[in-house]
């Protein structure tokens, strides 16, 4: 223990005092006067007795220690508080019973008070004799009586401490609850704002501060309408105060459907909220709380989804659903007012070819360009719809006469005639348009749409880039077209296609130099179907590529079979459509078929039309060169019907020119056709290209061609197309045309047997 002097010294440390203390251990003040002075001794005894009585009557414990802190006196209250008797207390140090966890703190405070000569105060836990723990308040003050001694008063504060602990625990719990609520309110995504009974703002969380633009400090006490400014998003008028309604009606209420919050800086956001009354413990309304959140994005998404549900994503035009609704509405209005409605069904000619050859990105941009031109050609009250793929529908909601629809169709054709500049390409497309009129062609939306679609297919069949009004007799053809389309898919699976081979004859020697493979379809119900009746449909429904691959594979297989049989096989020509030519895997496909069938490439010739080659001349050169490098021969079919550049014609590695039958048909009677055919023959000879005249059907045509030194001919006059079986017989005969290979008349086989 420290050697600091005690605060109060009441006892002398001479031997007499010690003996007196031993003789009277309860003596507070030892007797040190002369023994003969009886009066003084009595007075001292009386004084001591009085002090003892006073100290024992005190509710405060008293502990007196010497300079070393050792107890020399303690009163009854101390004994009761500490649970120790006087005998147990006497001679112990004042701090020995302090709880070990509090002892160092108490000693430090005691030493500090001693050095400063100021009163000492401390609250500590005290270890009772029975093992219990009580809280005590220790007090000591300087006292000088016959020297220095330490006198402490000890107060039992256990009850007060227990109450303090309870209160502190309650405060901590309240603080934690408040903090938890505050953290929660600041962590949630919703804004929370509360008001008192007068509608003054009493609280905002952080989200509410951000959404209103008001800090909590600035907003407190302000009227709600000043901080929480809301308007009707439709009428732009001030919206009703939800908190006031919740207070007045004592129930939860919601905002109007299209509510907009105007932030302090004027920024607006769509919100949804609810307001509820706040009650005190007696159930009385004391205010209201508003919970709201920003729904600008979700509301915008809802509007966007609603728009997407009725509009085409690529072009932004109304889609089929919205068009049907508007058409039905237009029909209803026309019926009431005795007016007419026109529906134009449009299909982009050759779009599939562009899309397949240049890719979907270019195709999509082309569709957007076309959509823009269509919209520019009609009135604001009309509707342009993207029906799907490369099909569009235009609704003319109110017309005086059908001719008004024809004028619009002509306007659309003029607009489509201008090239579209897309992705560095100058693209040309045309439109095939079918027109149906209410009420003549139907009284409901579905009928009008179907009849316009039917008329459009007739426009395509009429040469494309034109328009046709619906006629009743078109339905029969439309039904047959649908029938053909459905059966074509089955034909591929069931292997219903066959190839016929039409010989190509040297006009000087009469020898067969080659043959063209021509597809036929043996339908179980329709019978033998010629290509003119299904090739266009196959192109439109996307079957032309698999059909073309079948033709190429079957032709190569058959020629190799003839060679394997030891027959004098001749090269076979296979027509390649525009869609097939633009397929990215064309070269790999040809190479694979040659490999799988084992056919030498010199026995295969591929025929392409002028328009196919000239559509993308630069890319065509590269593909043709690659085919030529494989050893495949190349021919231009229907030469003269397209637009050829002689410079490109020279660059193309073409070995054969086939004069179109439209020129051959009248060469004996039409001077212009004769001149054209003569010019092609001469050009082919100069370019060292083989020239074949197609559609040779009369002796006069054959004589003209021989006179003008045409290399070869193909047609009914020479031989009609033969089945593989009959062609085998021809090969067995040494390639000499047999009587049965020539038709008895011109009517052998419908249409052009040379069509793919």
Buried (B, 14 or more C-beta within 10 A) or exposed (E): EEEEBBBBBBBBEEEEBEEBBEEEEEBBBBBEEEEEEEEEBEEBEEEBEEBBEEBEEBEBBBBBBBBEBBBBBBBBBBBEBBBBEBEBBBEBEBBEBBBEEBBEEBBEBBBEBBEEEEEBEBBBBBBEEEEEEBBBBBBBBBBEEBBBBBBBBBBBBBEEBEEEEEEEEEEEEEEEEEEEEEEEBEEBEBBBBBBBBEBBBBBBBBBBBBBBBBEBEBBBEBEBEEBBBBBBBEEEEEBEBBBBBBBEEBEBBEBBEEBBBBBBEEEBBBBBBBBBBBEEEEEEBBBBBBBBBBBEEEBEEEEEEEEEEBBBEEBBBBBBEBBBBBBBEBBEEBEEEEBBBBBBBBBBBBBBBBBBBBEEEBBBBBBBBBBBBBBEBBEEEBBBBBBEBBBBBBBBBBBEEBEBBBEBBEEBBEBBEEEBEBEEBEBBBBBBBBBBBBBBBBEEBEEBBBBBBBBBBBBBBEEBBBBBBBEEEBEEBBEEBEBBBEBBBEBBEEEBBBBBBBBBBEBEEEBBBBBBBBBBBEBEEBEEBBBEBBBBBBBBBEBBBBBBBBBBBBBBBBBBBBBEEEBEBBBBBBBBBBBBBBBEEBBEBBBEBBEEBEBBBEBBBBBBBBBBBBBBBEBBBEBBEBBBEEEBBBBBBBBBBBEBEEEBBEBBBBBBBBBBBBBBBBBBEEEEBBEBBBEBBEBBBEEEBBBBBBBBBBEEBBEBBEEBEBBBBBBBBBBBBBEBEBBBEBBEEEBEBEEEBEBEEEEEBEEBBBBB
